Amino acid sequence: MTLIGRLTTVALVLVGAVSLVAQNRGTPTALTGAWRMTRIVITGADAGTFNNPEPAFYLFTGQYYNLMTVSTSGPRKALPPMKDPAKPTEAELRARFDHWNPVTAQTGTYRISGNTVTLRPLAAKSHNTIEGPELVRQFKIEGDTLTWVFGSLAGQPQSTTTNTLTRVE
């Protein structure tokens, strides 16, 4: 399957997952709703603060979640078309990887215990996310503000990421 074919497949899976999430609401939780990312603070490796991050949304129903983020410090630019989509050059493939790499897309189920949420991805951009361990995050909600905290993955340079999100629905 070509790179374009794989990307199309991932996009279709995610659209289907969003539809499933939208239809199956379950019992509402503190996280239920739509949240837009408004700030990202990273401490440790690759430290930085992003006060106006690229559009990113977390959606929660009573038992399902969907998140789509683009982790870049500024807007991504459109890529030029490939000269021959059937035979992309190494540079064209690298450009597309670099363009797609900061995108996180996943959907699945979740459970809450106190201020900890555990995510079990069922579909994701990266198959490693599906096969890997559950994702554990700390969260706090104050009014319409969600603070979402997590550490780096095993084997990665140590860092802590704090995402601030605002309830939009």
C-alpha positions in Angstrom: 0.0 0.0 0.0 1.3 3.5 -0.9 1.9 6.2 1.7 -1.1 8.1 0.4 -3.2 4.9 0.7 -2.1 4.4 4.3 -2.9 8.0 5.2 -6.3 7.7 3.6 -7.0 4.5 5.5 -6.0 6.1 8.8 -8.2 9.1 8.1 -11.2 6.9 7.3 -10.7 4.8 10.4 -10.6 8.0 12.5 -13.7 9.4 10.9 -15.5 6.2 11.6 -14.3 6.2 15.2 -15.5 9.8 15.7 -18.9 8.7 14.5 -18.9 5.8 16.9 -17.9 8.1 19.8 -20.6 10.6 18.8 -23.3 7.9 18.8 -22.4 6.0 22.0 -22.5 8.4 24.9 -22.6 6.2 28.0 -22.9 7.8 31.4 -21.5 11.3 31.5 -18.3 11.9 33.4 -16.4 15.0 34.5 -14.6 14.9 31.2 -17.7 14.5 29.0 -17.7 17.2 26.3 -15.5 18.8 23.7 -12.3 20.5 24.8 -9.9 22.8 22.8 -6.2 23.0 23.6 -5.2 26.5 24.6 -1.8 26.1 26.0 1.1 23.6 26.2 3.9 23.7 28.7 6.8 21.2 28.4 9.4 20.9 31.1 12.6 18.9 30.9 13.7 17.7 27.5 12.5 19.9 24.6 11.2 22.4 27.1 8.9 25.2 25.8 5.6 27.0 26.2 3.1 27.3 23.4 0.4 29.9 24.2 -1.4 29.6 20.9 -1.0 26.0 19.8 -2.3 24.6 16.5 -6.0 23.5 16.8 -6.3 20.4 18.9 -9.5 18.9 20.4 -10.3 16.2 22.9 -13.8 14.8 22.8 -15.2 12.6 25.6 -18.5 10.8 25.9 -19.4 8.7 28.9 -17.0 5.9 27.9 -15.2 6.8 24.7 -12.7 9.5 23.9 -11.2 10.9 20.7 -8.3 13.2 20.4 -6.6 15.0 17.5 -3.6 17.2 18.0 -0.9 18.9 15.9 2.2 19.5 18.1 4.0 22.3 16.2 5.0 25.8 17.3 3.3 27.4 14.3 1.0 26.6 11.5 2.1 23.9 9.1 2.5 24.9 5.4 0.9 23.0 2.6 3.2 20.6 0.9 3.8 20.9 -2.9 2.4 18.0 -4.9 4.7 15.1 -5.7 6.1 15.0 -9.2 5.1 11.3 -9.5 2.8 10.1 -6.7 3.5 6.5 -7.8 7.2 7.0 -7.3 7.9 9.6 -4.6 11.5 10.7 -4.1 13.3 10.3 -0.8 13.0 14.0 -0.2 9.2 14.0 -0.9 8.7 11.0 1.5 10.8 12.8 4.2 8.8 16.0 3.8 5.5 14.1 4.2 6.8 12.3 7.2 7.9 15.5 8.8 4.5 17.1 8.0 2.5 14.1 9.4 4.7 13.2 12.4 3.5 16.0 14.8 -0.1 14.8 14.3 -1.6 12.7 17.1 -4.9 10.9 16.4 -6.5 8.3 18.5 -9.8 7.1 19.8 -10.7 4.5 22.4 -12.2 3.9 25.8 -11.3 5.5 29.1 -11.8 5.2 32.8 -11.4 7.7 35.7 -10.1 7.0 39.2 -9.9 10.2 41.3 -7.8 12.7 39.2 -6.3 10.0 37.0 -7.7 9.0 33.6 -6.5 5.8 31.9 -6.9 5.7 28.1 -7.1 2.4 26.1 -6.6 3.3 22.4 -8.7 1.2 20.0 -7.7 3.1 16.8 -4.7 5.4 16.3 -2.4 7.0 13.8 0.4 4.8 15.2 -0.3 1.1 15.6 2.3 1.1 18.4 -0.2 3.2 20.4 -2.8 0.5 20.1 -0.4 -2.3 21.0 1.4 -0.4 23.7 0.4 0.0 27.4 -2.6 2.0 28.5 -2.0 5.7 28.6 -2.2 7.2 32.1 -2.8 11.0 32.6 -3.4 13.2 35.6 -6.2 15.8 35.2 -7.9 18.6 37.0 -11.0 20.5 36.0 -11.8 24.0 37.3 -14.9 25.5 35.7 -14.4 25.2 32.0 -10.6 24.6 32.2 -9.1 21.1 31.9 -5.4 20.6 32.9 -4.0 17.4 31.5 -0.5 16.3 32.7 1.7 13.4 31.5 5.3 12.4 31.4 7.5 11.2 28.5 7.2 7.7 27.2 9.6 5.0 28.4 12.9 5.2 26.7 12.4 8.9 25.7 14.2 11.9 27.3 12.5 12.9 30.6 9.9 15.6 30.3 6.5 16.5 31.6 3.8 18.0 29.4 0.9 20.1 30.8 -1.9 20.8 28.4 -4.5 23.4 29.2 -7.8 22.9 27.4 -11.1 25.0 27.5 -14.5 23.3 27.3 -16.1 24.3 24.0 -19.2 22.1 24.3 
